Amino acid sequence: MNINSQSIKPEYQQMVLRVQHYITQHLTEDLSLETLAGVANYSPFHFQKVFSETVSESPKQYVIRLRLERAAHFIKIFPQLPINEIAANCGFSSNSIFSRAFKNYFSISAEKYRELPTDKISEISKNKNQLSPWTDASWITPITDIQQKVDAVKLTSTPVVNTIYSFQLACIQTTLSNPENIAFAFQNLLQWAEPRGLITPTTKYFGVWLDFPFITPPDKCRYLCGIEINADLKMTKGINSQTVSKAQYLHYEMKGSMNETLDAMIALNHIYVDTMGYIISEMICYEQFDECPADKPYNEISRHLLFPVKMK
């Protein structure tokens, strides 16, 4: 969430986070102003005003951007998928509506976007975010060419595929605009969890990548910081629940910076997923931390990357 915490009331921040989480969970469904205002429990006029001031995008702009960026991910990651199928899977009611929206946003057709090298994609993403350019988030280096990254990455072990059973996370959303955001979000999460007795020596800590910086500018890249919880626990005070679905997950252990994590993700997708006879089944990546991220810098913590996959 791109907000000025000094000027936005805490109750508004919590409401917007709740609505953003709802949008994430229902991106292909009806997300009209009336629907989202109902989630917020505000009038449509008041909701739109507060949301726009908090996020610097109207609810409609926010939803369309997420749908278009999700489509852009699918176009590059799944070159075998027809674009009209991607459009439908990303919440667009027709291919013509999607085509116009995609070209208006990226200044290029979806078909030509599929053919672009990744450095050009990063350049497009940078230009979409003139108010908060890449240089404001220098801790994340824009990815240049995927094949160069794949050739350069030396994974320290061979990934494996395991079945993981469904469980729940209590989570708080942040962005990747600053390296301290992840630790700060976990600190806020712990302030909520500790009085409820949810933090023990066996507590499991997770990060959830909802966006990736080579398409979405870092200050808009959504990242969830979460802890595993009992599924029946009620969420309060801006904390939301996230279901990790039962599935097969490509599993890889690593330690390193945000850039090294991104490089590993690319290598896993372009080397191992395909050669092991799988395809990525969902545009999301989980990472399980071996230590509490509120107490130690991100790049110093060993993590397990988890990609949901399915057989070809």
C-alpha atoms as one frame of an Amber mdcrd trajectory, in Angstrom:
protein
   0.000   0.000   0.000   1.459   3.336  -1.075   0.365   5.593   1.790   1.531
   8.476   3.912   1.013   7.034   7.396   1.399  10.520   8.896  -1.703  11.857
   7.144  -4.022   8.819   6.816  -6.094   7.800   9.835  -5.246   4.302  11.179
  -8.845   3.125  10.717  -8.682   4.172   7.063  -5.375   2.343   6.606  -6.865
  -0.827   8.080  -9.970  -0.531   5.920  -7.928  -0.103   2.753  -5.717  -3.068
   3.646  -8.850  -5.165   4.174 -10.247  -4.138   0.793  -6.899  -4.700  -0.951
  -6.780  -8.202   0.521 -10.331  -8.843  -0.707  -9.357  -7.666  -4.182  -6.360
 -10.014  -4.186  -8.570 -12.953  -3.214 -11.327 -12.149  -5.762  -9.452 -10.530
  -8.650 -11.429 -12.317 -11.400 -14.833 -11.641  -9.805 -17.149  -8.625  -9.603
 -15.136  -5.778  -8.104 -17.438  -2.877  -8.804 -17.306   0.244  -6.666 -20.497
  -0.845  -4.923 -19.065  -4.292  -4.143 -15.845  -2.895  -2.690 -17.689  -0.193
  -0.742 -19.768  -2.983   0.789 -16.581  -4.791   1.858 -15.357  -1.542   3.416
 -18.772  -0.851   4.980 -18.624   2.705   3.649 -20.798   4.580   1.168 -19.437
   4.317  -2.405 -18.588   8.040  -2.437 -16.755   7.991   0.901 -14.992   4.718
   0.113 -13.694   5.934  -3.252 -12.437   9.181  -1.705 -10.578   7.441   1.154
  -9.178   4.657  -1.037  -7.914   7.089  -3.681  -6.237   9.337  -1.099  -4.631
   6.352   0.624  -3.403   4.382  -2.390  -2.972   7.230  -4.926  -5.158   5.234
  -7.322  -8.914   4.999  -7.602 -10.432   1.582  -6.811 -11.103   1.043 -10.520
  -7.546   1.989 -11.507  -6.145  -0.284  -8.805  -8.214  -3.297  -9.913  -7.463
  -2.808 -13.610  -3.736  -2.405 -12.914  -3.609  -5.637 -10.894  -5.494  -7.509
 -13.599  -3.238  -6.157 -16.349  -0.035  -6.901 -14.434  -1.295 -10.407 -13.672
  -2.001 -10.850 -17.382   1.497  -9.581 -18.204   2.980 -12.222 -15.876   0.963
 -14.956 -17.562   1.893 -13.740 -21.040   5.626 -14.019 -20.271   5.644 -17.043
 -17.966   3.168 -19.161 -19.953   3.957 -18.530 -23.625   1.847 -21.535 -24.624
  -1.393 -20.001 -23.263  -3.614 -18.160 -25.787  -3.927 -14.475 -24.929  -7.738
 -14.567 -24.993  -7.627 -17.332 -22.360  -5.257 -15.246 -20.221  -7.602 -12.261
 -20.534 -10.560 -14.311 -19.288  -8.516 -15.811 -16.437  -7.514 -12.303 -15.302
 -11.045 -10.968 -14.992 -11.665  -9.304 -18.371 -15.124  -9.824 -19.845 -13.958
  -9.799 -23.452 -10.750  -9.988 -25.446 -11.419  -6.620 -27.084 -11.756  -4.883
 -23.692  -8.556  -6.555 -22.541  -6.651  -5.640 -25.716  -7.565  -1.954 -25.432
  -6.781  -1.824 -21.713  -3.452  -3.626 -22.151  -2.281  -1.337 -24.936  -3.438
   1.778 -23.066  -1.483   0.725 -19.989   1.703  -0.786 -21.476   1.722   1.216
 -24.767   2.158  -2.038 -26.667  -0.124  -4.878 -27.712  -0.237  -8.076 -25.676
   1.093 -10.030 -28.671   4.140  -7.770 -29.030   4.648  -7.709 -25.258   5.060
 -11.495 -25.315   8.001 -11.097 -27.710   9.829  -8.405 -25.693  13.139  -9.159
 -23.929  12.912  -8.684 -20.176  15.031  -5.530 -20.074  12.413  -3.811 -22.232
   9.680  -5.026 -19.873  11.542  -3.494 -16.929  11.822  -0.244 -18.875   8.057
  -0.227 -19.472   7.406  -0.901 -15.786   9.712   1.948 -14.794   7.932   4.369
 -17.091   4.555   3.384 -15.624   5.683   4.699 -12.242   7.108   8.149 -12.802
   6.296   9.369  -9.280   8.324   6.609  -7.627  10.976   5.532 -10.154  13.210
   2.499  -9.838  16.002   4.646  -8.448  13.933   5.134  -5.290  14.214   1.387
  -4.680  17.860   0.815  -5.572  18.012  -2.274  -3.342  16.131  -4.090  -6.133
  17.932  -4.089  -9.482  15.644  -4.338 -12.525  16.083  -7.679 -14.249  17.668
  -7.275 -17.661  17.680 -10.475 -19.702  16.149 -13.694 -18.426  18.552 -15.998
 -20.250  21.547 -14.098 -18.860  20.104 -14.477 -15.367  19.471 -18.181 -15.885
  23.024 -18.739 -17.132  24.516 -16.769 -14.239  22.566 -18.337 -11.378  24.261
 -21.283  -9.693  21.726 -22.980  -7.466  23.406 -24.661  -4.511  21.169 -27.735
  -4.527  18.638 -29.512  -6.712  15.049 -28.447  -5.990  12.516 -31.113  -5.079
   8.744 -31.338  -5.419   6.702 -32.126  -2.315   3.007 -32.152  -1.473   2.065
 -29.513   1.105  -1.299 -29.685   2.819  -3.533 -26.659   3.223  -2.982 -24.282
   6.128  -3.824 -20.704   7.112  -1.698 -17.615   7.561  -2.439 -14.478   9.516
  -0.791 -11.796   7.426  -0.215  -8.118   6.890   0.485  -6.537   3.511   3.494
  -4.376   2.683   5.404  -3.337  -0.431   8.981  -3.810  -1.621   9.821  -0.114
  -1.831  12.291  -0.313   1.063  14.398  -3.190   2.510  13.082  -2.393   5.978
   9.429  -2.844   5.013   9.439  -6.609   5.547  10.915  -6.433   9.052   8.594
  -3.546   9.958   5.519  -5.460   8.772   6.536  -8.532  10.774   7.030  -6.332
  13.844   3.456  -5.046  13.437   2.210  -8.600  12.947   3.931  -9.736  16.139
   2.380  -6.865  18.092  -0.983  -8.366  17.166   0.021 -12.028  17.584   2.005
 -12.042  20.836  -0.843 -10.934  23.176  -2.923 -13.758  21.657  -0.305 -16.378
  22.481   0.380 -17.120  18.822   4.161 -16.763  18.950   5.954 -19.865  20.222
   9.337 -21.494  19.508   7.619 -23.523  16.755   5.858 -20.609  15.019   6.365
 -20.671  11.247   6.985 -17.385   9.417   6.105 -16.879   5.746   6.489 -14.274
   3.042   4.156 -14.264   0.045   5.161 -12.690  -3.273   2.020 -11.387  -4.983
   3.887  -9.281  -7.561   7.368  -9.334  -9.065   9.578  -6.258  -9.671  10.397
  -6.956 -13.294   6.774  -6.124 -14.182   5.411  -4.181 -11.205   7.355  -1.167
  -9.810   8.690  -1.999  -6.305   6.562   0.522  -4.432   3.497  -1.244  -5.831
   4.782  -4.830  -5.436   2.529  -6.461  -2.841   4.201  -8.718  -0.298   2.424
 -10.502   2.562   4.188 -11.137   5.865   2.504 -13.978   7.709   2.543 -16.587
  10.455   0.848 -19.976  10.403  -2.302 -20.024  12.548  -5.312 -22.114  13.471
  -7.873 -21.805  10.688 -10.641 -20.802  13.119  -8.845 -17.734  14.483 -10.681
 -14.447  13.923  -8.749 -11.702  12.154  -8.767  -8.158  13.585  -6.952  -4.813
  13.389  -5.852  -4.890   9.762  -4.683  -8.514   9.886  -6.037 -10.773   7.140
  -6.016 -14.494   6.511  -4.384 -16.190   3.542  -4.984 -19.814   2.628  -2.022
 -21.828   1.391  -3.784 -24.436  -0.708  -2.969 -28.125  -0.765  -0.790 -28.693
  -3.820   2.552 -29.878  -5.063   5.266 -27.282  -4.488   8.705 -26.947  -5.984
  10.902 -26.496  -2.927  14.305 -24.799  -2.798  16.363 -23.613   0.191  18.474
 -20.462  -0.090  19.830 -17.369   1.629  20.524 -14.024  -0.016  19.350 -10.580
  -1.039  16.107  -9.683  -2.774  17.923  -9.674  -6.117  19.373 -13.133  -5.464
  15.918 -14.383  -4.534  14.485 -13.045  -7.791  17.325 -14.630  -9.753  16.672
 -17.976  -8.051  12.964 -17.724  -8.879  13.755 -17.136 -12.540  16.243 -20.012
 -12.664  13.815 -22.359 -10.925  11.090 -21.532 -13.407  13.237 -21.653 -16.548
  15.464 -24.600 -15.649  13.857 -26.944 -13.162  10.090 -26.607 -13.470  10.089
 -27.541 -17.140  12.838 -30.167 -17.056  11.204 -31.930 -14.085   7.975 -32.311
 -16.054   5.965 -29.610 -14.278   4.477 -26.207 -14.985   3.765 -23.415 -12.499
   0.118 -23.688 -11.492  -0.364 -20.313  -9.822   1.291 -16.897 -10.093   2.475
 -16.752  -6.508   5.576 -17.673  -4.544   5.808 -18.454  -0.837   8.951 -18.309
   1.217   9.211 -19.903   4.651  11.749 -18.269   6.953  13.936 -20.288   9.305
  13.987 -17.351  11.770  11.681 -14.494  12.694  12.133 -11.777  10.026  11.320
  -9.072  12.576  14.640  -9.711  14.333  17.107 -10.176  11.474  17.730  -8.644
   8.009  16.007 -10.408   5.128  19.240 -11.269   3.311  20.704 -12.998   6.387
  17.848 -15.456   6.916  17.754 -18.903   5.344  14.482 -19.413   3.470  12.590
 -22.116   1.617  11.077 -20.947  -1.691   7.806 -22.702  -2.522   6.302 -22.575
  -6.038   2.935 -24.275  -6.631   3.317 -26.604  -9.620   1.356 -29.287 -11.470
   2.251 -32.034 -13.907   2.309 -31.067 -17.577
